[in-house]
Amino acid sequence: MLYVFVTIHWNACAYFALSEFLGRGSDAWVCPGAAQPGFDRLRRQYLYSFYFSTLVLTTVGDTPEPQRPVEMLFMAGGFLLGIMGFATIMGSIGSVISTMRSADTAFYPNYDLVKHYLRLHRVGRRLERRVGRWHQHLRLEKKLTHEGRILQHLPERLRAEVAVSVHLATLRKVQLFQSCERSLLEELVLKLQPQVYSPGEYVCRKGDIGREMYFIREGRLAVVADDGVTQYAVLGEGLYFGEISLINIKELEVTVRVLLYGLIFALSVLGNALVVAVLALNRRLRTVTNAFLLSLALSDLLLALCCMPFSLVPNLMGTFVFGDVVCKLMAYLMGVSVSVSTFSLVAIALERYSAICNPLQSRAWQTRSHAARVIASTWLLSALLMLPYAVYSTTVPLAQALRPPLYQCLHAWPSQPFSQAWYLMLLLILFFIPGVVMAVAYGLISRELYRGIRFEMDVKREAGGGRSSEEGDGCYVQLTGAGGALELGALSSAGPERARSSRSEAQLGAKRRVIRMLVVIVALFFLCWLPVFTANTWRAFAPGAAQRALAGAPISFIHLLSYASACANPLVYCFMNRRFRQAFLATCASTCPCACRARRPPADDDATATAPSLSKGSYTTVSSIGPL
């Protein structure tokens, strides 16, 4: 404004000088002369000249019309000077406004750009008003969101001191840190980042993944129900929430996943490799049942070696790095191994049912050649059944914008109905039907063993009750000497009876253990394979919902549970069997001369081991011979 007043003043002086030169009062344009009333004083003449200069420079108009050429030139020059001055003033004002806006931009986000973005993408008016209210709240309350950018040019130590002076009072309000040392608070202050929320905004919602711990510096925060109205609690200044988010769940999850995968992989490879080695090196174990166990061990070993590493590494890296060929081969071999394993479990169940419940009929067809044909058929059927995995499995890029791009090994089915039919077929063929067959077979076996237990207990009860009146029947031998008969009767009723009683107790215990093992077998099958087949069927019929619910850790642990069957099968089917353990120790002793030799089991153990399958026939023979 000072420059404006100075310009008007000098222009008024030039006008007064020109009026003196032309003669004051000579016409209507020049300054009136002293003859006119009131213009005899210099102050009145200056005020008139200043007023005239103001009218000319501001181009307001209402000035006397110039009569002479020099007067016209003065007016034109005055108008040009006024326009130039107006332009200069407007430019200065614009520069001031621009400087203010640039300063605001340095401290606050540019709302114009945000508003243009929202309108360009046709965001709803309601959301646009919420964004506007947040920006308005930010400016009215003079809140900053990017303190680090403002102070980034400062040295680190000086920046730390500024942060301490600004935020240390906030941490001192928190009861959790009131007893902490200043050095610890200074370290925590450097980690703080200001977050500003306008009234009515949500800091977090139920189900969100927590990544920060919040300290309330100003204002109040309400914990509300799903309806957004009911308040459970109100947090004020100095309180905090979200402390559980500081625990790095992701690293903990990855560590647990790697440990479980490594443990299951090691147990699967070691257990199944030992089963294959023992069954292949020991000729005495080459039976029909063990042939199916060998096929089961080979399929589980294939699952562990060809599937587990290629499933764990992509989950940890976030991309499939092995290429399209490995993707097809991994999916195909996984399907084949799972199919062979399932069919082998069904074959073992049927073979055991036939051997225990129909022993005479099973001897006609339970041969090693028949078992070899069944095993070859299961492998061939599995290889043909899982061909769609080799055809439709491929690697798909997750995001084209990333360099290098991320890939995922997926099944690119021709259509969703094809995918649904495929997974329903697998659910029936590899889970539902085998599960029902195994449950029914082992249920019938358990019933037969339970009936044998009841039979043995009844016979034992009858034998115990009739010993006093019929002692020695069928075992007494008449001798010539009187004392000899009594001595032989005492021997026949004491020693053999105790041996028979102990052997009967061992048989009952063995049958009970077999029944418990059969229940464990069926429960393990459903526990290991029900989640993965359910998840695959769910993803076929509702891919969006299944992806949201199972992505990440859930699907990894579901696959891990299915892989656990590969290490559980050797334990349940082989290492829980006494003869297999003896053969394993014998194989180790023969391959390692320095190892201690396994102790030869007594003859009674062999009789006890075979007794459960022959107990019914032996007691039938006793009852038929008794009357003779």
C-alpha positions as CSV (number, residue, x, y, z in Angstrom):
1,M,0.0,0.0,0.0
2,L,2.9,2.4,0.6
3,Y,3.9,2.1,-3.0
4,V,0.4,2.9,-4.1
5,F,0.3,6.0,-2.0
6,V,3.7,7.2,-3.2
7,T,2.6,6.7,-6.8
8,I,-0.6,8.6,-6.4
9,H,1.3,11.4,-4.6
10,W,3.9,11.8,-7.3
11,N,1.2,11.7,-10.0
12,A,-0.7,14.4,-8.0
13,C,2.4,16.6,-7.9
14,A,2.9,16.2,-11.7
15,Y,-0.8,17.2,-12.2
16,F,-0.4,20.3,-10.0
17,A,2.8,21.3,-11.8
18,L,1.1,20.9,-15.2
19,S,-1.8,22.9,-14.0
20,E,0.6,25.7,-12.9
21,F,2.2,25.6,-16.3
22,L,-1.0,25.7,-18.2
23,G,-2.6,28.2,-15.8
24,R,-4.8,27.2,-12.9
25,G,-8.4,27.7,-13.6
26,S,-7.8,28.3,-17.4
27,D,-10.2,25.4,-18.2
28,A,-12.2,22.7,-16.4
29,W,-9.4,20.0,-16.5
30,V,-6.7,21.9,-14.7
31,C,-6.6,22.5,-11.0
32,P,-8.9,25.5,-10.0
33,G,-7.2,28.8,-9.3
34,A,-6.9,30.8,-6.2
35,A,-9.8,33.0,-7.3
36,Q,-12.3,30.2,-6.7
37,P,-13.5,29.9,-3.1
38,G,-11.5,27.6,-0.9
39,F,-8.6,27.1,-3.3
40,D,-6.6,29.9,-1.9
41,R,-4.8,27.5,0.5
42,L,-2.1,25.0,-0.6
43,R,-3.6,22.1,1.4
44,R,-6.9,22.4,-0.5
45,Q,-5.0,22.5,-3.8
46,Y,-3.0,19.3,-2.8
47,L,-6.0,17.4,-1.7
48,Y,-7.8,18.2,-5.1
49,S,-4.7,17.1,-7.0
50,F,-4.4,13.9,-4.9
51,Y,-8.1,13.2,-5.6
52,F,-7.7,13.8,-9.3
53,S,-4.6,11.6,-9.4
54,T,-6.5,8.8,-7.6
55,L,-9.3,8.9,-10.1
56,V,-6.9,8.8,-13.0
57,L,-4.7,6.0,-11.7
58,T,-7.6,3.8,-10.6
59,T,-9.3,4.4,-13.9
60,V,-12.6,5.0,-12.1
61,G,-13.6,7.8,-14.4
62,D,-15.7,10.9,-13.6
63,T,-12.8,13.2,-14.4
64,P,-13.1,16.4,-16.4
65,E,-12.6,15.9,-20.1
66,P,-9.2,17.1,-21.3
67,Q,-9.2,20.1,-23.8
68,R,-5.6,20.4,-24.9
69,P,-3.2,17.8,-26.4
70,V,-0.9,17.9,-23.4
71,E,-3.8,17.2,-21.1
72,M,-4.8,14.2,-23.2
73,L,-1.2,12.8,-23.1
74,F,-1.2,13.2,-19.3
75,M,-4.5,11.4,-19.0
76,A,-3.3,8.6,-21.3
77,G,-0.1,8.2,-19.3
78,G,-2.0,8.2,-16.1
79,F,-4.4,5.5,-17.3
80,L,-1.4,3.4,-18.5
81,L,0.4,3.9,-15.2
82,G,-2.8,2.9,-13.3
83,I,-3.3,-0.3,-15.4
84,M,0.3,-1.2,-14.9
85,G,0.1,-0.6,-11.2
86,F,-3.1,-2.6,-11.0
87,A,-1.5,-5.5,-12.8
88,T,1.5,-5.3,-10.5
89,I,-0.7,-5.4,-7.4
90,M,-2.7,-8.3,-8.7
91,G,0.4,-10.2,-9.5
92,S,1.8,-9.5,-6.1
93,I,-1.4,-10.7,-4.5
94,G,-1.3,-13.9,-6.7
95,S,2.3,-14.5,-5.7
96,V,1.3,-14.1,-2.0
97,I,-1.6,-16.5,-2.4
98,S,0.6,-19.0,-4.3
99,T,3.3,-18.8,-1.6
100,M,0.7,-19.4,1.0
101,R,-0.7,-22.4,-0.9
102,S,2.8,-23.8,-1.4
103,A,3.4,-23.5,2.3
104,D,0.1,-25.3,3.0
105,T,1.0,-28.0,0.5
106,A,4.2,-28.6,2.4
107,F,2.3,-29.2,5.6
108,Y,-1.1,-30.5,4.4
109,P,-2.2,-32.7,1.5
110,N,-3.5,-31.1,-1.6
111,Y,-7.3,-31.5,-1.4
112,D,-7.8,-30.2,-5.0
113,L,-5.9,-33.2,-6.4
114,V,-7.8,-35.6,-4.2
115,K,-11.1,-34.1,-5.1
116,H,-10.2,-34.3,-8.8
117,Y,-9.3,-37.9,-8.4
118,L,-12.5,-38.8,-6.6
119,R,-14.6,-37.1,-9.3
120,L,-12.6,-38.7,-12.1
121,H,-13.3,-42.2,-10.7
122,R,-17.0,-41.3,-9.9
123,V,-16.7,-41.9,-6.2
124,G,-20.0,-41.4,-4.3
125,R,-20.9,-38.0,-2.9
126,R,-21.1,-39.4,0.6
127,L,-17.5,-40.6,0.5
128,E,-16.3,-37.4,-1.1
129,R,-17.9,-35.4,1.7
130,R,-16.1,-37.5,4.3
131,V,-12.8,-36.9,2.6
132,G,-13.6,-33.2,2.5
133,R,-14.4,-33.1,6.2
134,W,-11.1,-34.8,7.0
135,H,-9.1,-32.2,5.1
136,Q,-11.1,-29.4,6.7
137,H,-10.6,-30.9,10.1
138,L,-6.8,-31.2,9.4
139,R,-6.5,-27.5,8.5
140,L,-8.8,-26.1,11.2
141,E,-7.1,-28.0,14.0
142,K,-3.7,-27.4,12.4
143,K,-2.7,-31.1,12.5
144,L,0.2,-32.5,10.6
145,T,0.4,-35.9,9.0
146,H,4.0,-36.0,7.6
147,E,6.4,-34.6,10.2
148,G,9.2,-36.8,8.9
149,R,9.1,-35.1,5.5
150,I,9.2,-31.6,7.0
151,L,12.2,-32.4,9.2
152,Q,14.0,-34.7,6.8
153,H,16.7,-32.1,6.0
154,L,17.8,-31.9,9.7
155,P,20.6,-34.0,11.1
156,E,19.5,-37.2,12.7
157,R,20.4,-36.2,16.2
158,L,18.7,-32.8,15.9
159,R,15.7,-34.4,14.3
160,A,15.5,-36.8,17.3
161,E,15.6,-33.9,19.8
162,V,12.8,-32.1,17.9
163,A,10.7,-35.3,18.0
164,V,11.4,-35.8,21.7
165,S,10.4,-32.2,22.5
166,V,7.1,-32.6,20.5
167,H,6.0,-36.1,21.5
168,L,7.6,-36.9,24.8
169,A,4.7,-35.3,26.7
170,T,2.3,-37.7,24.9
171,L,4.2,-40.8,26.1
172,R,4.5,-39.4,29.6
173,K,0.6,-39.4,29.7
174,V,0.6,-43.2,29.1
175,Q,0.5,-45.1,32.4
176,L,2.4,-47.9,30.8
177,F,5.5,-45.7,30.3
178,Q,5.4,-43.5,33.4
179,S,8.1,-45.6,35.2
180,C,10.3,-46.0,32.1
181,E,13.6,-44.2,31.7
182,R,14.0,-41.2,29.5
183,S,16.4,-43.0,27.1
184,L,13.7,-45.7,26.4
185,L,11.1,-43.0,25.8
186,E,13.4,-41.2,23.4
187,E,13.8,-44.4,21.4
188,L,10.1,-44.9,21.3
189,V,9.4,-41.3,20.3
190,L,11.4,-41.9,17.1
191,K,9.0,-44.7,16.1
192,L,5.9,-42.6,16.6
193,Q,4.0,-41.4,13.5
194,P,1.0,-38.9,13.9
195,Q,-2.4,-40.1,12.7
196,V,-5.3,-37.7,12.5
197,Y,-8.9,-38.8,12.4
198,S,-11.9,-36.5,11.9
199,P,-15.0,-36.9,14.1
200,G,-17.1,-40.0,13.2
201,E,-14.3,-41.8,11.4
202,Y,-13.3,-45.4,12.2
203,V,-9.7,-46.1,13.4
204,C,-10.2,-49.9,12.9
205,R,-13.0,-52.4,12.5
206,K,-13.6,-55.9,13.8
207,G,-11.7,-58.4,11.7
208,D,-9.0,-55.9,10.4
209,I,-5.4,-57.1,10.6
210,G,-3.6,-55.1,13.2
211,R,-0.2,-53.6,12.4
212,E,0.1,-50.6,14.8
213,M,-0.2,-49.7,18.4
214,Y,-2.1,-46.4,19.0
215,F,-1.6,-43.8,21.7
216,I,-4.4,-41.2,22.1
217,R,-2.8,-37.7,22.3
218,E,-5.9,-35.6,21.9
219,G,-9.6,-36.2,21.8
220,R,-11.7,-39.3,22.7
221,L,-12.2,-42.6,21.0
222,A,-15.3,-44.8,21.4
223,V,-15.4,-48.6,21.2
224,V,-18.8,-49.4,19.5
225,A,-20.8,-52.4,18.5
226,D,-21.5,-53.5,15.0
227,D,-24.5,-51.2,14.8
228,G,-22.2,-48.2,15.3
229,V,-24.3,-46.8,18.1
230,T,-23.9,-49.0,21.2
231,Q,-20.7,-47.9,23.1
232,Y,-18.7,-50.4,25.1
233,A,-16.0,-48.0,26.3
234,V,-14.6,-44.6,25.7
235,L,-10.9,-44.0,25.7
236,G,-9.4,-40.7,26.5
237,E,-6.0,-38.9,26.4
238,G,-3.1,-41.1,27.6
239,L,-4.8,-44.4,26.9
240,Y,-3.7,-46.9,24.2
241,F,-4.9,-49.9,22.2
242,G,-3.7,-52.3,19.6
243,E,-0.7,-53.5,21.6
244,I,-1.2,-57.1,20.4
245,S,-0.4,-55.9,16.9
246,L,3.3,-55.4,17.9
247,I,3.7,-59.2,18.0
248,N,5.0,-60.2,14.6
249,I,2.3,-62.8,13.8
250,K,3.6,-63.2,10.2
251,E,7.1,-64.3,11.3
252,L,5.7,-66.6,14.0
253,E,3.4,-68.1,11.4
254,V,6.2,-68.7,8.9
255,T,8.4,-70.2,11.6
256,V,5.7,-72.6,12.7
257,R,4.9,-73.5,9.2
258,V,8.5,-74.2,8.3
259,L,9.1,-76.3,11.4
260,L,6.0,-78.4,10.9
261,Y,6.7,-78.9,7.2
262,G,10.3,-79.9,8.0
263,L,9.2,-82.3,10.7
264,I,6.5,-84.0,8.6
265,F,8.9,-84.1,5.6
266,A,11.7,-85.8,7.7
267,L,9.3,-88.3,9.3
268,S,7.6,-89.1,6.0
269,V,10.8,-89.7,4.1
270,L,12.6,-91.6,6.9
271,G,9.6,-93.7,8.0
272,N,8.5,-94.7,4.5
273,A,12.1,-95.3,3.4
274,L,12.6,-97.7,6.3
275,V,9.4,-99.5,5.5
276,V,10.5,-100.0,1.9
277,A,14.0,-101.1,2.9
278,V,12.7,-103.6,5.6
279,L,10.0,-105.1,3.3
280,A,12.4,-105.4,0.4
281,L,15.3,-106.9,2.3
282,N,13.4,-109.3,4.5
283,R,12.0,-112.3,2.6
284,R,9.9,-113.5,5.6
285,L,7.8,-110.3,5.3
286,R,6.8,-110.8,1.7
287,T,3.2,-111.5,2.4
288,V,0.0,-110.3,0.7
289,T,-0.7,-107.6,3.3
290,N,2.9,-106.4,3.3
291,A,2.8,-106.1,-0.5
292,F,0.0,-103.5,-0.1
293,L,2.0,-101.8,2.7
294,L,5.0,-101.6,0.3
295,S,2.8,-99.9,-2.3
296,L,1.4,-97.5,0.4
297,A,4.9,-96.6,1.5
298,L,6.1,-95.9,-2.0
299,S,3.1,-93.6,-2.7
300,D,3.7,-91.7,0.6
301,L,7.4,-91.4,-0.2
302,L,6.5,-90.0,-3.6
303,L,4.1,-87.5,-2.0
304,A,6.8,-86.4,0.4
305,L,9.6,-86.0,-2.1
306,C,7.7,-84.6,-5.1
307,C,5.1,-82.4,-3.4
308,M,6.0,-81.1,0.0
309,P,9.1,-79.0,-1.0
310,F,7.3,-77.5,-4.1
311,S,4.3,-76.6,-1.9
312,L,6.3,-75.0,0.9
313,V,8.7,-72.9,-1.0
314,P,6.1,-71.0,-3.2
315,N,4.1,-70.3,0.0
316,L,7.1,-68.7,1.6
317,M,8.4,-66.8,-1.4
318,G,4.9,-65.6,-2.6
319,T,5.6,-66.9,-6.2
320,F,6.1,-70.2,-8.0
321,V,9.7,-70.2,-9.3
322,F,10.0,-73.7,-10.7
323,G,8.3,-73.2,-14.0
324,D,5.4,-74.6,-15.9
325,V,6.8,-78.1,-16.3
326,V,7.4,-78.6,-12.6
327,C,3.9,-77.2,-11.9
328,K,2.3,-79.8,-14.1
329,L,4.5,-82.6,-12.8
330,M,4.0,-81.6,-9.2
331,A,0.2,-81.5,-9.5
332,Y,0.1,-84.8,-11.4
333,L,2.4,-86.7,-9.0
334,M,0.5,-85.3,-6.0
335,G,-2.8,-86.6,-7.4
336,V,-1.3,-90.0,-8.3
337,S,0.3,-90.5,-4.9
338,V,-2.9,-89.5,-3.0
339,S,-4.9,-91.8,-5.2
340,V,-2.6,-94.8,-4.8
341,S,-2.4,-94.2,-1.1
342,T,-6.2,-94.2,-0.8
343,F,-6.6,-97.2,-2.9
344,S,-3.9,-99.1,-1.0
345,L,-5.7,-98.3,2.3
346,V,-8.9,-99.6,0.9
347,A,-7.2,-102.8,-0.4
348,I,-5.6,-103.4,3.1
349,A,-9.0,-102.9,4.8
350,L,-10.6,-105.4,2.4
351,E,-7.8,-107.9,2.7
352,R,-7.9,-107.8,6.5
353,Y,-11.7,-108.2,6.5
354,S,-11.5,-111.2,4.2
355,A,-8.7,-112.8,6.2
356,I,-10.4,-112.4,9.6
357,C,-14.1,-112.7,8.8
358,N,-13.9,-115.2,5.9
359,P,-10.6,-117.0,6.4
360,L,-11.4,-120.2,4.4
361,Q,-12.7,-118.4,1.3
362,S,-9.8,-115.8,1.3
363,R,-7.1,-118.5,1.0
364,A,-8.2,-119.2,-2.5
365,W,-7.4,-115.8,-3.9
366,Q,-5.1,-114.1,-1.3
367,T,-1.9,-114.8,-3.1
368,R,1.1,-112.6,-3.8
369,S,0.5,-112.7,-7.6
370,H,-3.1,-111.5,-7.0
371,A,-1.8,-108.8,-4.7
372,A,0.7,-107.7,-7.4
373,R,-2.1,-107.5,-10.0
374,V,-4.2,-105.4,-7.7
375,I,-1.3,-103.1,-6.9
376,A,-0.4,-102.6,-10.6
377,S,-4.1,-101.9,-11.3
378,T,-4.2,-99.2,-8.6
379,W,-1.1,-97.5,-10.0
380,L,-2.4,-97.6,-13.5
381,L,-5.9,-96.4,-12.6
382,S,-4.4,-93.6,-10.6
383,A,-2.1,-92.6,-13.4
384,L,-5.0,-92.4,-15.8
385,L,-7.4,-90.8,-13.4
386,M,-5.1,-87.9,-12.6
387,L,-4.2,-87.0,-16.2
388,P,-6.4,-83.8,-16.1
389,Y,-4.0,-82.4,-13.5
390,A,-1.1,-82.7,-16.0
391,V,-3.2,-81.2,-18.8
392,Y,-4.8,-78.2,-17.0
393,S,-2.1,-77.2,-14.4
394,T,-0.2,-74.1,-15.4
395,T,1.6,-71.1,-14.0
396,V,-0.4,-67.8,-14.0
397,P,1.2,-64.3,-13.4
398,L,-0.4,-62.6,-10.4
399,A,0.5,-59.0,-11.3
400,Q,1.8,-57.9,-14.7
401,A,3.0,-54.5,-13.3
402,L,5.7,-56.1,-11.1
403,R,9.2,-56.8,-12.3
404,P,9.9,-59.6,-12.1
405,P,6.3,-60.8,-12.2
406,L,4.9,-63.2,-9.5
407,Y,3.5,-66.5,-10.6
408,Q,1.2,-69.0,-9.1
409,C,0.6,-72.7,-10.0
410,L,-3.1,-73.1,-10.7
411,H,-5.5,-75.5,-12.3
412,A,-6.9,-73.7,-15.4
413,W,-10.1,-75.7,-15.8
414,P,-12.1,-75.3,-19.1
415,S,-15.2,-74.1,-17.2
416,Q,-16.6,-73.9,-13.7
417,P,-19.0,-76.8,-14.2
418,F,-16.1,-79.0,-15.3
419,S,-14.2,-77.9,-12.1
420,Q,-17.2,-78.7,-9.9
421,A,-17.8,-82.1,-11.5
422,W,-14.1,-82.9,-11.2
423,Y,-13.9,-82.1,-7.5
424,L,-17.2,-83.8,-6.7
425,M,-15.8,-86.9,-8.5
426,L,-12.6,-86.8,-6.4
427,L,-14.6,-86.3,-3.2
428,L,-16.6,-89.5,-4.0
429,I,-13.8,-91.7,-5.4
430,L,-11.0,-90.7,-3.1
431,F,-12.7,-89.8,0.1
432,F,-16.4,-90.7,0.6
433,I,-16.5,-94.2,-0.9
434,P,-13.0,-95.2,0.5
435,G,-14.0,-93.8,3.9
436,V,-17.3,-95.7,4.0
437,V,-15.6,-99.0,2.8
438,M,-12.8,-98.7,5.4
439,A,-15.3,-97.8,8.2
440,V,-17.6,-100.7,7.3
441,A,-14.7,-103.2,6.9
442,Y,-13.0,-102.3,10.1
443,G,-16.3,-102.1,11.8
444,L,-17.1,-105.7,10.8
445,I,-13.6,-106.8,11.8
446,S,-14.0,-105.1,15.2
447,R,-17.4,-106.9,15.7
448,E,-15.8,-110.2,14.9
449,L,-12.9,-109.6,17.3
450,Y,-15.4,-108.4,19.9
451,R,-17.4,-111.6,19.5
452,G,-14.1,-113.6,19.9
453,I,-13.4,-111.7,23.1
454,R,-16.8,-112.5,24.4
455,F,-16.4,-116.1,23.4
456,E,-13.0,-116.4,25.2
457,M,-14.4,-114.8,28.3
458,D,-17.3,-117.1,28.4
459,V,-15.1,-120.2,28.0
460,K,-12.8,-118.9,30.6
461,R,-15.7,-118.4,33.0
462,E,-17.0,-121.9,32.4
463,A,-13.6,-123.4,32.8
464,G,-13.1,-121.6,36.1
465,G,-16.5,-122.6,37.5
466,G,-16.2,-126.4,36.6
467,R,-12.7,-127.0,37.8
468,S,-13.6,-128.3,41.2
469,S,-16.0,-131.1,40.0
470,E,-14.4,-132.1,36.7
471,E,-10.8,-131.4,37.5
472,G,-8.5,-133.4,35.2
473,D,-11.2,-134.5,32.7
474,G,-9.6,-135.4,29.4
475,C,-6.0,-135.0,30.9
476,Y,-6.0,-137.6,33.6
477,V,-3.9,-140.8,33.0
478,Q,-4.6,-143.9,35.2
479,L,-1.4,-145.5,36.5
480,T,-0.9,-148.7,38.6
481,G,0.5,-146.9,41.6
482,A,-1.9,-145.1,43.8
483,G,0.3,-142.1,44.5
484,G,1.3,-141.7,40.9
485,A,-2.2,-140.8,39.8
486,L,-2.5,-138.1,42.3
487,E,0.9,-136.6,41.4
488,L,0.1,-136.5,37.6
489,G,-3.3,-135.0,38.3
490,A,-1.6,-132.2,40.3
491,L,0.8,-131.5,37.5
492,S,-1.9,-131.5,34.8
493,S,-4.1,-129.1,36.8
494,A,-1.4,-126.6,37.9
495,G,1.2,-126.0,35.3
496,P,-0.8,-126.2,32.0
497,E,-3.8,-124.3,33.5
498,R,-1.7,-121.3,34.5
499,A,0.0,-121.3,31.0
500,R,-3.3,-121.4,29.3
501,S,-4.8,-118.7,31.5
502,S,-1.9,-116.3,30.9
503,R,-2.0,-117.0,27.1
504,S,-5.7,-116.3,27.1
505,E,-5.2,-113.0,28.9
506,A,-2.6,-112.0,26.3
507,Q,-4.9,-112.9,23.5
508,L,-7.7,-110.7,24.9
509,G,-5.3,-107.8,25.4
510,A,-4.1,-108.2,21.8
511,K,-7.6,-108.2,20.4
512,R,-8.5,-105.0,22.4
513,R,-5.4,-103.3,21.0
514,V,-6.3,-104.3,17.5
515,I,-9.8,-102.9,17.9
516,R,-8.3,-99.6,19.2
517,M,-5.9,-99.5,16.3
518,L,-8.7,-100.0,13.8
519,V,-10.6,-97.0,15.3
520,V,-7.4,-94.9,15.1
521,I,-6.9,-95.9,11.4
522,V,-10.4,-94.7,10.4
523,A,-10.2,-91.5,12.5
524,L,-6.8,-90.6,11.0
525,F,-8.1,-91.1,7.5
526,F,-11.0,-88.7,8.0
527,L,-8.9,-86.2,10.1
528,C,-6.2,-85.9,7.4
529,W,-8.3,-85.9,4.2
530,L,-11.6,-84.3,5.2
531,P,-10.3,-80.7,5.3
532,V,-8.5,-80.7,2.0
533,F,-11.4,-82.4,0.1
534,T,-13.8,-80.0,1.7
535,A,-11.7,-77.0,0.8
536,N,-11.3,-78.1,-2.8
537,T,-15.0,-78.6,-3.3
538,W,-15.8,-75.3,-1.6
539,R,-13.3,-73.5,-3.9
540,A,-15.0,-75.1,-6.9
541,F,-18.5,-73.9,-6.0
542,A,-17.7,-70.6,-4.3
543,P,-14.2,-69.5,-5.4
544,G,-14.5,-65.9,-4.0
545,A,-15.6,-66.8,-0.5
546,A,-13.2,-69.7,-0.3
547,Q,-10.3,-67.6,-1.4
548,R,-11.0,-65.0,1.2
549,A,-11.4,-67.5,4.0
550,L,-8.6,-69.9,3.1
551,A,-5.9,-67.7,1.5
552,G,-2.6,-67.8,3.3
553,A,-2.1,-69.8,6.5
554,P,-5.4,-71.7,6.5
555,I,-4.9,-73.5,3.2
556,S,-1.2,-74.1,4.1
557,F,-2.1,-75.9,7.3
558,I,-4.9,-77.8,5.5
559,H,-2.3,-79.2,3.0
560,L,0.0,-79.8,5.9
561,L,-2.6,-81.9,7.6
562,S,-3.1,-84.0,4.5
563,Y,0.7,-84.4,4.2
564,A,0.7,-85.7,7.8
565,S,-0.9,-88.9,6.6
566,A,2.3,-89.7,4.8
567,C,4.2,-89.9,8.2
568,A,1.3,-91.4,10.1
569,N,0.8,-94.4,7.8
570,P,4.2,-96.1,8.5
571,L,3.6,-95.7,12.3
572,V,0.1,-97.1,12.3
573,Y,0.5,-99.9,9.7
574,C,4.1,-101.0,10.3
575,F,5.9,-99.8,13.4
576,M,3.0,-100.7,15.6
577,N,3.3,-104.3,14.5
578,R,5.6,-106.5,16.7
579,R,6.8,-108.7,13.8
580,F,7.8,-105.6,11.7
581,R,9.7,-104.2,14.6
582,Q,11.6,-107.5,15.0
583,A,12.3,-107.6,11.3
584,F,13.5,-104.0,11.4
585,L,15.9,-104.8,14.2
586,A,17.1,-107.9,12.4
587,T,17.7,-105.9,9.2
588,C,19.7,-103.2,11.1
589,A,21.7,-105.9,12.8
590,S,22.5,-107.6,9.5
591,T,23.5,-104.4,7.8
592,C,25.5,-103.0,10.7
593,P,27.8,-105.8,12.2
594,C,28.8,-103.5,15.0
595,A,25.2,-103.1,16.2
596,C,23.8,-105.3,19.0
597,R,21.9,-108.3,17.8
598,A,18.2,-108.4,18.5
599,R,17.2,-110.9,21.2
600,R,15.4,-114.0,19.9
601,P,11.8,-113.8,21.1
602,P,10.5,-116.8,23.1
603,A,8.3,-119.3,21.5
604,D,5.3,-118.2,23.4
605,D,5.4,-114.8,21.8
606,D,4.9,-116.3,18.3
607,A,1.9,-118.2,19.6
608,T,0.5,-115.1,21.2
609,A,1.0,-113.1,18.0
610,T,-0.9,-115.6,15.9
611,A,-3.5,-116.4,18.5
612,P,-5.9,-113.5,17.8
613,S,-6.6,-114.7,14.3
614,L,-6.9,-118.4,15.3
615,S,-8.5,-118.1,18.7
616,K,-12.1,-118.9,17.6
617,G,-11.1,-122.1,15.8
618,S,-8.9,-123.4,18.7
619,Y,-11.7,-123.0,21.2
620,T,-14.1,-124.7,18.9
621,T,-11.7,-127.7,18.6
622,V,-11.5,-128.0,22.4
623,S,-15.2,-128.0,22.9
624,S,-15.7,-130.8,20.3
625,I,-13.0,-133.0,21.9
626,G,-14.1,-132.6,25.4
627,P,-16.8,-135.3,25.6
628,L,-14.4,-138.1,24.3
